[in-house]
Amino acid sequence: MKKTVVIMTVLFLSTGCTVWNVRSEGRPAGPVTVFKEAALYSGFDVKALPESSGISEIAGSPGLFLTHGDSFSPSKLYLFRYEDGKIGDYRDIPVKGACQMDWEDLARGGEGQIYLADIGDNLRIRTEKRIYRIDEKKTVSSGTALVEEEWIVRCRMDGKTVYADTEALFVYKEKFYLITKNRGEALIFEADPGEGRRIDARPVGHFNAYSEMTSADVDSAQQRLALLSYDYLYIIDIADGLDNLSDKILKVFSLDCGQCEGVTFTADGGLAVNNEDGGFYKLPPETLAFESSDR
């Protein structure tokens, strides 16, 4: 396997490509809150909702969530309700117009859009990633998700295609942001969907997560960004932009609750996190509190 990786890396470099997989050791500086002590736990019915990955709360419908399966799962979204600490009302929602290659995240737009991120690349062999836009209200009311627009995204750096595993997507100020998964220094790529159907994503920042990044979400009203990894959950102040995110951390949670794959801000000001083994965790708003002097 190691020989294969070396050969692939040489080929990529010789053909104008680069592989991104920077690793680092250590842990975040400053105080860390234990996630499981702050969160409320509920479990999915894994038969009804297998290997949950990306997640998003439906705008205007508190407690109603969409999620999807991991790579090579059926081309479906799954709708469920979280209420009074319990999960139920499962519904399968077929997705028309999108193939399931490696769906990894769901991101919300500003006007009732959901963006489905087919951006995973564990083997680092994909030259193109795909992002699909669907309408939330139409999806919930009809029971079918129709792709209304599709973008083909290529990560580029210094004139070269970057072969990087990406699992986290968020949408902010009408632009796409993809984050590399590698353990350590993650690259943040920005792409402008207004440039057309085929777009290049270019690095605009770095973030050392000390763990593989798996999901992201934005609370535009509060100017906060949630970054989820296997070992940590970060809450970041983005009021002054997306540069130097490591210097803008408001709160860090240490995770020990399986392979967490999705994060979404909730209407009550809290957060929801899910893992691939049927775990659903709800952070109440008060657990995200921070001193005003931190901003």
C-alpha positions as CSV (number, residue, x, y, z in Angstrom):
1,M,0.0,0.0,0.0
2,K,2.8,2.4,0.9
3,K,4.5,1.8,-2.4
4,T,1.3,2.5,-4.2
5,V,0.8,5.8,-2.4
6,V,4.4,6.8,-3.3
7,I,3.9,6.0,-7.0
8,M,0.6,7.9,-7.1
9,T,2.2,10.9,-5.4
10,V,5.1,10.9,-8.0
11,L,2.6,10.7,-10.8
12,F,0.5,13.6,-9.4
13,L,3.5,15.8,-9.0
14,S,4.8,15.1,-12.4
15,T,1.5,15.9,-14.1
16,G,1.0,19.3,-12.4
17,C,-1.0,18.0,-9.4
18,T,-0.3,18.0,-5.7
19,V,-1.5,15.9,-2.7
20,W,-2.5,17.7,0.5
21,N,-2.2,15.7,3.7
22,V,-0.4,17.7,6.3
23,R,-0.3,16.1,9.8
24,S,0.5,17.5,13.2
25,E,0.5,16.4,16.8
26,G,-0.7,18.2,19.9
27,R,-4.0,19.6,21.1
28,P,-5.8,23.0,21.0
29,A,-4.5,25.7,23.4
30,G,-6.7,27.1,26.1
31,P,-9.6,25.7,28.0
32,V,-11.6,22.7,26.6
33,T,-15.1,21.7,27.5
34,V,-16.1,18.0,27.7
35,F,-18.7,17.6,25.0
36,K,-20.6,14.7,26.5
37,E,-21.0,16.5,29.8
38,A,-22.7,19.5,28.0
39,A,-24.8,17.7,25.4
40,L,-28.1,15.8,25.5
41,Y,-28.0,12.4,23.8
42,S,-30.6,10.7,21.7
43,G,-30.3,7.7,19.4
44,F,-31.4,7.1,15.8
45,D,-33.1,4.0,14.6
46,V,-30.1,2.8,12.6
47,K,-32.4,0.7,10.4
48,A,-34.4,3.7,9.4
49,L,-31.4,6.0,9.2
50,P,-28.2,4.1,8.4
51,E,-24.7,5.7,8.9
52,S,-25.9,9.3,9.2
53,S,-23.4,11.8,7.8
54,G,-24.1,15.4,7.0
55,I,-27.0,17.1,8.8
56,S,-29.0,20.3,8.7
57,E,-32.0,21.7,10.5
58,I,-34.8,22.9,8.2
59,A,-35.1,26.7,8.3
60,G,-38.3,27.8,9.9
61,S,-39.1,24.3,11.2
62,P,-37.3,23.9,14.6
63,G,-36.6,20.3,15.4
64,L,-37.0,19.1,11.8
65,F,-33.7,17.8,10.3
66,L,-32.4,16.4,7.1
67,T,-29.4,14.0,6.9
68,H,-27.9,11.6,4.4
69,G,-25.9,8.4,4.4
70,D,-22.1,8.1,3.8
71,S,-20.3,7.1,0.6
72,F,-22.1,4.6,-1.7
73,S,-25.3,4.8,0.4
74,P,-28.6,5.2,-1.5
75,S,-29.2,8.5,-3.2
76,K,-31.6,9.6,-0.5
77,L,-32.0,12.2,2.2
78,Y,-33.6,11.3,5.5
79,L,-36.0,13.6,7.3
80,F,-36.6,13.2,11.0
81,R,-37.9,15.1,14.0
82,Y,-36.2,15.8,17.3
83,E,-38.7,16.7,20.0
84,D,-38.7,16.4,23.8
85,G,-35.4,14.5,23.7
86,K,-36.6,11.8,21.3
87,I,-36.2,11.2,17.6
88,G,-38.9,9.9,15.3
89,D,-41.1,10.6,12.3
90,Y,-38.6,9.2,9.9
91,R,-39.1,9.8,6.1
92,D,-37.0,8.7,3.2
93,I,-36.6,11.4,0.5
94,P,-35.2,10.3,-2.8
95,V,-32.8,12.7,-4.5
96,K,-33.5,13.2,-8.3
97,G,-30.6,14.4,-10.3
98,A,-27.6,13.5,-8.1
99,C,-25.5,10.4,-7.9
100,Q,-24.2,9.2,-4.5
101,M,-20.4,8.9,-4.9
102,D,-19.2,10.3,-1.6
103,W,-21.7,12.6,0.0
104,E,-20.2,14.2,3.1
105,D,-22.0,17.3,4.2
106,L,-25.1,19.5,4.0
107,A,-24.9,23.3,4.0
108,R,-27.6,25.9,4.2
109,G,-28.0,28.9,2.0
110,G,-29.6,32.2,2.9
111,E,-32.9,31.7,1.2
112,G,-34.1,28.2,1.9
113,Q,-31.5,26.3,-0.1
114,I,-29.7,23.2,0.9
115,Y,-26.4,22.3,-0.7
116,L,-25.5,18.7,-0.9
117,A,-21.8,18.1,-0.9
118,D,-20.4,15.2,-3.0
119,I,-16.9,16.1,-2.1
120,G,-15.3,13.1,-0.3
121,D,-12.1,11.6,-1.6
122,N,-10.5,9.1,0.8
123,L,-8.1,7.8,-1.8
124,R,-7.3,11.3,-3.1
125,I,-7.9,10.4,-6.7
126,R,-10.8,12.8,-7.7
127,T,-10.1,15.7,-9.9
128,E,-13.6,17.1,-9.5
129,K,-16.1,17.4,-6.7
130,R,-19.8,18.1,-7.0
131,I,-22.2,20.4,-5.1
132,Y,-26.0,20.2,-5.6
133,R,-28.6,22.7,-4.7
134,I,-32.1,21.7,-3.6
135,D,-35.0,23.7,-2.2
136,E,-35.9,22.9,1.5
137,K,-39.6,23.7,1.4
138,K,-40.2,21.9,-1.8
139,T,-38.3,18.9,-0.6
140,V,-40.2,18.6,2.7
141,S,-43.6,19.2,1.1
142,S,-43.2,16.9,-1.9
143,G,-41.2,14.2,-0.3
144,T,-38.7,14.3,-3.2
145,A,-35.5,16.3,-3.5
146,L,-35.0,17.7,-7.0
147,V,-31.6,19.1,-7.9
148,E,-32.1,22.6,-9.2
149,E,-28.5,23.4,-9.9
150,E,-25.2,21.6,-9.9
151,W,-21.6,22.8,-9.7
152,I,-18.4,20.9,-10.6
153,V,-15.6,22.1,-8.3
154,R,-11.9,21.6,-8.8
155,C,-9.5,22.5,-5.9
156,R,-6.5,24.4,-7.2
157,M,-3.4,25.8,-5.6
158,D,-0.3,27.4,-7.2
159,G,-1.6,26.4,-10.7
160,K,-2.0,22.8,-9.7
161,T,-5.0,20.5,-9.0
162,V,-5.0,19.6,-5.4
163,Y,-5.9,16.0,-4.5
164,A,-7.4,16.4,-1.1
165,D,-10.0,14.6,0.9
166,T,-12.7,17.1,1.8
167,E,-15.7,16.4,4.0
168,A,-16.8,19.8,5.4
169,L,-18.7,22.4,3.4
170,F,-20.3,25.6,4.5
171,V,-21.9,28.5,2.5
172,Y,-21.2,32.0,3.6
173,K,-22.0,35.3,1.7
174,E,-23.0,33.3,-1.3
175,K,-19.7,31.4,-1.6
176,F,-18.7,27.8,-1.1
177,Y,-16.0,26.8,1.4
178,L,-14.6,23.3,1.4
179,I,-12.2,22.1,4.2
180,T,-9.6,19.4,3.8
181,K,-10.0,16.4,6.2
182,N,-6.4,15.6,6.9
183,R,-5.2,15.3,10.5
184,G,-3.5,18.6,11.3
185,E,-3.4,21.7,9.2
186,A,-6.6,21.9,7.2
187,L,-6.8,24.0,4.0
188,I,-9.9,26.1,3.5
189,F,-10.9,26.5,-0.2
190,E,-13.2,29.2,-1.5
191,A,-15.3,28.9,-4.7
192,D,-17.7,31.4,-6.2
193,P,-20.8,29.6,-7.7
194,G,-21.5,32.8,-9.6
195,E,-18.5,32.0,-11.9
196,G,-20.5,29.3,-13.7
197,R,-21.2,25.6,-13.6
198,R,-17.5,24.6,-13.5
199,I,-15.6,26.5,-10.9
200,D,-12.1,26.5,-9.3
201,A,-11.8,26.5,-5.5
202,R,-8.6,28.2,-4.2
203,P,-7.2,28.2,-0.7
204,V,-8.0,31.3,1.4
205,G,-6.9,30.1,4.8
206,H,-5.6,27.4,7.1
207,F,-6.8,25.9,10.4
208,N,-5.0,23.4,12.6
209,A,-7.7,21.1,14.0
210,Y,-5.4,18.5,15.5
211,S,-7.9,15.9,14.1
212,E,-9.7,15.0,10.9
213,M,-12.3,17.7,9.9
214,T,-15.7,16.2,9.0
215,S,-18.3,19.0,8.9
216,A,-19.0,22.7,9.3
217,D,-21.9,25.1,9.6
218,V,-22.4,28.8,9.8
219,D,-24.8,30.9,12.0
220,S,-24.8,34.0,9.9
221,A,-27.0,36.0,12.4
222,Q,-24.6,35.4,15.2
223,Q,-21.5,35.5,13.0
224,R,-20.3,32.1,14.3
225,L,-18.7,29.1,12.5
226,A,-18.8,25.6,13.9
227,L,-16.0,23.2,12.8
228,L,-16.4,19.5,13.6
229,S,-13.6,17.0,13.8
230,Y,-13.3,13.5,15.2
231,D,-11.8,14.8,18.4
232,Y,-12.9,18.4,18.8
233,L,-15.7,20.8,18.0
234,Y,-14.7,24.5,17.6
235,I,-17.0,27.5,17.8
236,I,-15.3,30.4,16.0
237,D,-16.1,34.2,15.7
238,I,-16.2,35.2,12.0
239,A,-17.5,38.8,12.5
240,D,-14.3,40.1,11.1
241,G,-14.0,37.5,8.3
242,L,-12.6,34.0,7.7
243,D,-8.9,34.7,7.9
244,N,-6.8,33.6,10.9
245,L,-9.5,31.3,12.3
246,S,-7.2,29.8,14.8
247,D,-7.0,33.2,16.5
248,K,-10.8,33.6,16.7
249,I,-11.8,30.5,18.6
250,L,-14.6,31.2,21.1
251,K,-15.0,27.7,22.6
252,V,-13.6,24.2,22.1
253,F,-15.3,21.0,23.0
254,S,-13.4,17.7,23.3
255,L,-15.3,14.8,21.7
256,D,-15.4,11.2,22.8
257,C,-18.6,10.0,21.2
258,G,-17.8,7.9,18.2
259,Q,-17.0,9.1,14.7
260,C,-18.9,12.3,14.5
261,E,-19.8,13.3,10.9
262,G,-22.3,16.2,10.9
263,V,-22.9,19.5,12.7
264,T,-25.7,22.1,12.4
265,F,-26.7,25.2,14.3
266,T,-30.3,25.0,15.6
267,A,-33.0,27.6,15.7
268,D,-32.8,27.9,19.5
269,G,-29.2,29.0,19.3
270,G,-27.7,25.6,20.1
271,L,-26.1,22.9,18.0
272,A,-26.8,19.4,16.9
273,V,-24.1,16.8,16.2
274,N,-24.5,13.3,14.8
275,N,-22.3,10.3,14.4
276,E,-22.3,7.4,12.0
277,D,-23.3,4.9,14.7
278,G,-26.8,6.3,15.4
279,G,-25.8,8.9,17.9
280,F,-27.5,12.4,18.0
281,Y,-26.3,15.0,20.4
282,K,-28.0,18.3,21.2
283,L,-26.0,21.2,22.7
284,P,-28.4,23.7,24.4
285,P,-27.8,27.4,23.7
286,E,-26.3,28.1,27.2
287,T,-23.5,25.7,26.5
288,L,-22.2,27.9,23.7
289,A,-22.1,31.0,25.9
290,F,-18.9,33.0,26.1
291,E,-17.8,36.2,27.7
292,S,-18.5,39.3,25.6
293,S,-14.8,40.3,26.0
294,D,-13.9,37.3,23.9
295,R,-15.1,38.9,20.7
